[in-house]
Amino acid sequence: MRIFRKKSVSEAEMIQGCAAGNREMQKLLYERFAATMKGVCLRYSKTSFEAEDIMHDAFLKVFKNIDKFKGDCPLEGWVRRITINTALSHLRSRLHKTEASETDELVEIAEPETAFSTFAAEELMELVRSLQPKYQAVFNLFAIEGYSYKEISEMLNVPEVTCRSHYLRARNMLREMVEKSNKIYHEKIS
Amino acid sequence: MQAEFRQKLGNYQAAPTDNLWDKIELSLDKEEALVYKNRFRVYSRLAAACLLLLLAFSAVLIPKELRHLQEESAEMATTQKPAANGNSNAPAPQQTENMVPETAIASSPKTSENALLPSEKTARAYSGTESAETAKQLALNTGTAQNANAENEFTSKNAAAEKTVAFNATKVRPQASQPGNAASGAPQNAMLSAAKTAPAGIPASETVAKVTEISTPEVTIAAISEPINATRSAAPETANAHQESAAASKTAPSPTTLTAQHASVAAAFQNPMTTAEAPGVSKASTFTSQNHSVSLKKAKFKPLPFLKLNNPELPKAEQGKSILPDSNLLATIPVPENLTETETKEKKTSQSGKWLLALAYSGSRFEAGMRLANQVVAQPNASLISQQQQAENIAQYEEAIREFNQETRPGYSQGGALQVAYKLTKNWLLQSGFRYFRNQAQTASHYAFSTREVTNTGIGSGLPTQQHAPQTVLETVLENSFDPDKTQILNTPENKTSYVFQQIGVPVNLRYQTNGKTLYYFGAAGFTMNLLTTAAIETKHEQTVYTNSRTKDEAATMSSAPQEQAFRNWLPAVGLQTGVGYQLSQHWQLEMALEGEQYLKPLIQAERTAGAKQKNPRSVGASLKLGYSF
């Protein structure tokens, strides 16, 4: 009796297969990065549906452009970058729907550090997703992805000072939300 | 804080839904199909363009004259009827008019052998003409085949000249019937033919004399076949030939020769194209000039182009001499009585059908190409509980949009048109007119949206006081009226929503049609400028019947962004049409066609609210047209 074993596929083979349009290889790549990319998409979206829409578009772009992947960076980083760019383009299409533009003045308020350590990842995710799109994008890019303000300003095509302002506003909003939820929690307990 | 978020969310993972890969796979398949579709579209357009170019070139490059002659030849061949055989007794002149040899050129071996001029004189006679080499070949090879080949070498170029020759020969005939001039012993047809072949530099009389010396009565037939080849020579030679033929004809020999002469003249009279097309028949002919008996057949003479005599080149060639024979000769020329009538009729026919007025009815499947996208996001300032509710509402809204994009199908569309066409050439027409279309698309939907209106003043402020009629997803999107906090989403049983687009348009088409007498085929390509007059969205619920019919103007006023109109006013389109027509009578015709139209712009203009992934509408259908030409 022959035992069939699943053949392990190297990253290079997978890339080559995807470039050739091999559906099995494409599925393999999807399965390898789907969970991580869903996490990324969730941070840039408001709903799970939207996150999957972004993910859908992002993977289509990945498969379409994988022949351009030169291998000078990790594949995951390349896929992540495409996913982030797709999420940002989704975000841009929504930006005109948001409220009137606010002044880009720097609002640096020295406040005591809020303890986020008590929050689980899911709760933090919910907090981030509740931010307005433009703050959400800047916060994600700066605080989580680690991009500099300059890079973010280029990615979002906004001035650097605006990025800084948006990040500070996002941070303050998160603090307020945490404090509010803490307050509700304490009231319920008392 | 930054580190906290990065640590917890940097590598955050969540399992995607099971059907996400299926969706991606489907999209990949669609993209692949689209690539093939685009490629096919490019190839099909190229093929259509090539076909149109080919048709255009064929219409331009094929000379009208050739087509006319071919038609004439075909008609002639069909109208020939067997008649009583002619014999050595010379028929009466009137009969002779309608009598031709069974074949235009008798090329039986015996005749050909003797008839072909073996000497270089013939070649000389040919020299200076386009067919000099052919003539030489004929002179050297006295076989039958050459005769036939020479005949086959005819082209449309010499068709006019042949007619001239034939005409000259006809004029000669009555004179030839004068007896008593048979002293020369050579049939005047030989002289006639030889004279025709005389180049400009050689006096025709000389040629005639030489030919006469060596000719035998059998020459008659071949002598006709040769000049036909030589008719490529310019008109002057023909004119000279005419004179010489007239002169030679006075030496008409005995009555027996006369019969042969009649036959040969008649043979020359007949369009040689017919013979060229059927050389086999020619060889099998019973024409034997040796016995001076000719098998004759009745034939309907086609009208001769008398205008050939008016060729401006002729007087020059005559060098001051009149190109016409004397008045007696002219008086005896048999002219078919119906000549002028036929010409006039043809002229009238060609002029009568220049304009075409038509009424058309079309039925088609109209694909509207509307694609919606969600542009609404949850309000961030709302409470967490409210946000959850908003997210659910938005998710349902997105589902409704997805359903619209997937379930919208082409509906039956119909329209009418009043068309005017002008005949540019025999085959090409330019069409225009006015048309009205009622295009339709349908969606089977499970969602409806209701917006509560809240009063903010007076008693009961803050309570819902009024509720709008439920809206379809298209209306909700176009009017940007979806509020994740306020809009109620109604999950309804499947109900059909119809989208009706009424438009008027002015098409301009270029059309090619074949020349069939009763049935003809046509193809047309063109451009249409359409104006959308009304866009209505109509729904009929299974339980509660309601109709939402809102025009684009109303939609525009209700829209939160009134500066952006929901639907586009002007919709340019390109179209292709092919079909078959039936000529009911001289003026009336009935046509059936398959037609396709591709719009060049999407129907929805409000891309900011509806999404930018709009597709251009298109329709495929059939039409029935009743036309009147005048």
Interface residues (C-beta under 8 A of the other chain):
Chain A: G21 R23 Q26 K27 Y30 E31 A34 A35 T36 K38 G39 V40 L42 R43 K46 T47 S48 F49 E50 E52 D53 M55 H56 F59 L60 F63 K64 S93 R94 H96 K97 T98 E113 T114 F116 S117 F119 A120 A121 L124 M125 E126 V128 S130 L131 Q132 P133 F142 A143 I144 G146 R171 M173 L174 S181
Chain B: M1 Q2 E4 F5 R6 K8 L9 G10 N11 Y12 Q13 A14 A15 P16 T17 L20 W21 K23 I24 E25 S27 L28 E31 E32 A373 N374 Q375 V376 V377 A378 P380 L384 Q387 A391 I394 A395 E398 E399 R608 A612
